[in-house]
Amino acid sequence: MSQFLSQFPRTRMRRKRQAAWSRDMVRENLLTPADFIWPIFVVEGENELQPVSSMPGVNRMSIDVAVKHVKEAASVGVPCIAIFPNIAQTLRTEDCAEAWNPDNLVCRATRAIRDAVPEIGIMEDVALDPYNANGHDGIVRGDKIVNDESVEALVKQTLAQAEAGANIIGPSDMMDGRIGAMRDALEAAGHQDVMILSYAAKYASAFYGPFREAVGADGNLKGDKKTYQMDPANSNEALQEVGMDIAEGADMVMVKPGIAYLDICQRVKDTFGVPTFGYQCSGEYAMIEAAAANGWIDRDKIMFESLLAFKRAGCDGVLSYHAVEVSKKLNG
């Protein structure tokens, strides 16, 4: 590339930067509200709005409150939400059966939001940790998270969510072979239009702590998730994971966490060219909010800059807790 570039002073890079209109004209990446999936947390009850202490500005919401907030999200152009539950401890069992109860919290929230806000997409998390007495994404037998039995449970959870009206299934469990099993089950059950956005490269990261508080799984987790989530040291392995999920029927793929793994986002997009998403996860959100609360950063500028970084790395969209706020600002 360098042989095609002239040198100073024939080329002055600052010429294009000298005015707002010229900077806008040559800008390579843009954020719009259509880039976002907004994660929300739901709880039982009515008129419930419970702050998540480690995620300032984020609340657990009862279904009636969630409907109101999702209407607002749709009104500012957010195209899709992702629903995560915080259920009663009594419903968290070792067999995780509440995960595929057709009347569980997620399924009821899905039906209510689908009826009230039909124009918005609904994505569901497929993993067992919110329902598991052990806090893991799969079923635990002894000291092992068993793969194939977990996949069977995850398929049942997938079908329950599809029946409730989910548009997108988001498997975040990282069990081997689950995408193919879910795709086959969806096809067989007549849900061929339900998309799969696979958490294809999900790392065993320390950035998830605030999320686990939000869904109430932090006190239940026994051990860690290193036997099924990816080693943060690995990059090539992510391409193998993504490639397998695409071959098994994933429509879109995701990298999680986000900011610390933008190199993975770019490698995935460059290698496969499929719709690629990043998750600006709870720990990343919490760091921005904490630094802003202490006056160490300009919150609004960091919000935009951090989200734009996903687009620059090749992401087609971002899961972000800032989605609604940023969309409002983008709209004017």
N, C-alpha and C positions, 0 to 999 in steps of 0.2 A: 504493500500500500504506500509506503513512504516514497517510492520513486515517482509517484504521481502528484506529490505535494510540492508546491513551490515553497521557498523559504522567505523569511522576513527580509526586507519589508514588503516584498510583493504580496505575501500573505500576512495579514494582520488578523489574528483570530478574534480580536476584540471588536472588529467591525460589526459582526452579527450580534454582538451583545450590547451595543450602545444604547438601545431603546427597547421599551417593553414590547412594542409591536413586532420588532425584528426577532426578539427572543421568542415570542409566541409563534412566529412564523416558522422557525426552524426547530422548534421543540420536538424531540424524538418520541417522547412518551407522555401520555395524558391519563389522568385519573378521571373517571366519571362514576356516578352512582351505580351504573350497570356493572361495575367491576366487583361489587361486594356481595358476600354472603354474611348475614348478621347472626351470630350465635346468641341464643337466648336460653335462660334457665327457668324452668317451671316448677311450681310446688302446688300442693293441694290447698284447698280453701277458697275463700272469696275475698276480694279486695286486699290481697296480700302483696306487699312490696317489701322484700327483705334485702337490705344491703349486704353485699358480699364484702367483708371487711378488707380482704387483701386485693380487691379490685374496685377502687373508688369509682363511683358512677355506674357500676353494674349491679343489678338487682335480680333476685329470684322473684318470679311473678306467678300469682295464681292465674288460672286460665283466662278468667274474665279480664284481668289487667293486661295479660299478654296480648289478647285480641286487640285492645285499644292501641298498644304500642306497635303491634305489627301493622295496623292500619296506618299509623303515622309513618312507619318505614316505607310502606308501599307508596304513600303520597309523595315522598321525596325521591322516589325512583329506585329504591333498593329492590332488586329483583327476586331475592331468595333469602330465607331464614334457615337456621339450623337449630333444632330443638334438643335440649339436654335436660334430664329430669333430676330432681332431688326428692327421693321417695322416703317413706318412713323406714326406720331401721328394722321394724318387724317384717317388712317385705323383702329384706335383703337376706337371701338364703344361699346355701351351698349349691343348690341345683339351678338357681337363677330363674325360676319359672315365671316370675313376674315380668320378665323381659318380653315374653310372647303372650301375655294376657291381653286379649283384644280390647279390654276396658282399662288398661293401665293408664297412667298419667300421660305418657307421651301420645298414645293413640287417641285419648279424649281431647288432648290439646290440638292434635292434628285435625281432627274432625271439626272442632270449634273454629279453628283458624281457617280451614278450607271453606267452611260455610260463610264466614264473615268477610274474608279477604280472598276471594277466589282467584284474583289476578296475581297473587304472589306465589313463588315456588317454595315448596317445603322440603327440606332435607332432614333426614333422620340419622342419628348416630347409631351404628350397629356395633355394640361391644357390651360386655356383661358387667363391667365394673360398677355402674350405678345400682345394679341389682344383686351384686355378689357379696356375701357375708365376708369374703376374703379380700375384697377390693380389687381383684384382678379382672382383666379383660376376657379371660377364659375360665373354664371350670378347673378347679383344683382337686387333685387326687393325691393325698399325702403331701409331699413337698414339691409336686410337679404340676405345672399347668398343662393339661392334656390337650393335644391339638385336635384330633379328629372328632372327639366327643364335643369339644367346644364348637367346632364348625357346624355340627348338627344342631346345637342350640342356637347358634347365630342365624342359621337358615330359618328356623322357626320365628325368631325375632324379626328377620327381614320380611317374611310373609305377613306377619301381623301388622307391621308398619305400612306395607304396601296396601293391604286391605283397608287401612284407616285413611289412606289418601295421600301418602308420601309420593312426591315426584322424583326424589333422589334418595338413594340409599348410600350412606357414608360409612363404610366399614372401617373402624379405627382400631380394630383388635390386633392386627398383625399375625393372625394365625395363617399357617400355610394352606393354600388351596381353597380359601373361603370364597374368593371371587367367582371361581368356576361353579362352585356349589350353589351360590346365591343366584347367579345368572340362570343356571339350569332350572332352579326352583321357581324363579320369577316367570320364566317362559312357560313352564308346565302349568302354572296357576293362572295364566292369562294376563300377566302383568308385564308384557313385553315392552311397554312404553316407559316403564320405570327405569330411570338411569342409575348407574353406579358410579359414584365419585369415590374412588378408593384412596384411603390414606395409605398410599403405596410405599412411601418412604417415611415412616414414623420412627423417630429416634427415641431411645431410652434417655430422655432429657431431664434435667433439673428445672426446666422452665414451666413444668405443669402444676406446680404446687397450688397456686391460687385456683385453678380449675378444679382440682380435687376437693378443695374446700367448698367451692360453689355447688358441686353435686353431692357433697357429703360423704365422699369416699376416702378422705384423707385419714380418718381414724381407723378404717377397716383394713387398709392395705397391709398385708403381711409379706415382708421381704421386698423385692424390687421386681421390675419388669424386663430385666436384661436378657432373659431367655427367649423373649419373643419380639421386643422392640429392638431397633437397630443400634449398633455401637456408634457413638458420635465420631469415632475415629475413621469411619469407613465412608468412602465415596463411590467406588466402583460397585460395591454391593447394592447400593441404591438403584443403579441402573438395572441390575438383575431383578430386583424386586419389582420395579416398575414394569419391565418387559414381561415378566410372568403375569402380572395383573392385567395388562393389556391383552395378552394372549388368551386369558381366561374370560374376558368379556367386559372389563372396565371401560366405561365411556370416557371418563376423565380421571386424572390422578392428582394427588396432593402430596406436598412435602410439609412435614411438621417436625419441629418448630420452623419459624420463618426467617427472621432477620439473620440469625446465626447460621442459617443453612441456605443462603441465597446462591451459593456456588452449586448446590445440589439442584435447586430449581433450574438454573441455567443449563446444567448438564442434561437434565431430564428433557427440557424443551428442545434443546439443540439435537438430542439423540433421537427422540421419538416424534416430535412435532404434534403431539396430541394436546388437547386442552389441559393446561397445567395450573394448579392452584397452590398458593402458599397459605399457611395458617399463622397469622400474627397472634401467637398463643397468649395464654393468660399471664405468664411471667413477663413476657415482653410488654404487654399492656401495662402491667403493674409497675414495671420499671419506669416507663414514661410518666405515668401518673405520679409516682413517688418523687421523681426528680422535679417534675413541674410544681408539685405541692411545696417543695423546699426552695423554689425559686431558682433552681440551677439551670433550667432550660426554658426555652419558649415553647410552651405546650403545643400551640396550634401549628407552628412551623415544623416541629418534630413529628407531629401526627402526619402531616402531608408528606414530609420528606421520607419518613420510614415506609409509608404505603407506596410512594412512587418507586422506591427501591425494588419492590416486588415486580412492578411492571418492567423496570429496566432489566431485571434478571430474566425476563421472558414469561412471567406469569400472566395468564389470561384473567385471573381474578384472585381475590384475597378474602379469607375469612377474618373479620376484624370486629372487635367490640366497639370500635370507633365508627362503624359503618354509617349509622344514622346521623350522627353529629357531623361527620365529614361530608356526607351527602347534602345536608342542609347548607353547609358552607359552600360547597361546589355549585349549588343552585342559586347562590347569590349573596 
